[in-house]
Amino acid sequence: MKKTILVLVVTGFLTSCASIVGYSEKDVIKTASVEQDCPIADIKVVDKIKRMGNSTYYLEVCGERKVYKTVGSVIMEAEKAEKMTKQ
């Protein structure tokens, strides 16, 4: 019985932390809107892949395809992230 309660408490804690850490789809859209100078209404999520701690969003931003990634506390256009890691 104690193990069951412990498992439930730990699972609840981890689930609540997972929802706090990371960004929502709205946050990614807002970031893309500012960076690409495109109204939020003209941004569509084409696809997304969400994992624990990071996500990849495939967006159509004012008619152009863009890929944004979230890693921990950072939202960044994938192309810019790749340039930073190559330096």
Buried (B, 14 or more C-beta within 10 A) or exposed (E): EEEEEEEEEEEEEEEEEEEEEBBEBEEBBBBBBEBBEBEEEEBEBEEBEEEEEEBBBBBBBBEEEBBBBBBEEEBBBBEEBEEEEEE
